[in-house]
């Protein structure tokens, strides 16, 4: 039997707090979780807008460095157990502008301290973590520039990338100057595309915005030209099976097999496992249930390590 993947290629800090932790804090403060969050905790599908409300409620408890560290350690706890000689790691997305400026949940210094402590504790367990800064597509391009204004002046060394997430409402061509500024600052580029938006967004993110990595991209599976583009350019695609099934209700059968058979470099992630409960071993089991051949499963495992940004950090 092939060993389980040990690198979570896509998880959000804000979506990593354990559900029990969030529920307890909500009860202590007399707050009622949104219906959408309760539904997701019951493994029910919800519209993407409902997920956004659930996500924002959960991350509203990231109010100090200790909570940030707790979220990182919760993500570490969802990895498989350590095996000698096999690396473990997490590529983690973080939305500092939302946490610090829009939500005003904590200061930037507290956020950075919490991440730094979480990364140090993870490293002591043999887990490498890289941070990808996430801007919110539907907040607009000016928001993207403000994210970079916040992060770039004193950027910690563990920040390795820049991405957009959220609703795919603003064309990637409009986002191109923001991505270019991030690239000039030495950041690698990724984008959530082809999840709640059309498959064409995958193409536009690559060709118009210059991204080198796609998150989700599930709608590309029925478009041979986009599959060819992904395969030809060796664009890594982060696949989150449980999240996709919860947030893309018209998805049908999961397209991971079709993506792999078209030569796309797919790997697995948990996305928001505190909001949409899952673990990396569970995602591996779900991938196996899709009828992948041993060679295809081996490809997923190999891609998860070869394309992981956390394993490419100089100080990892």
Secondary structure, DSSP 4 states (H G I P E B T S, - for coil): -PPPP-EEEEEEGGG-S-HHHHHHHHHHTT----HHHHHHHTT----HHHHHHHHHHHHTT--SHHHHHHHHHHHHHTSPPPBTTB-EEEEEEE-HHIIIIIS--S-HHHHHHHHHHHHHHHHHTTEEEEEEEEEEGGG-HHHHHHHHHHHHTT--TTEEEEEEES---S-HHHHHHHHHHHHHTT-EEEEEESSSS-THHHHHHHHTT--SEEEE-GGGGG-HHHHHHHHHTT-EEEE-HHHHHHH-TT--S-THHHHHHTT-EEEE--BSTTTTT--HHHHHHHHHTTT--HHHHHHHHHHHHHT-SGGG-TT-
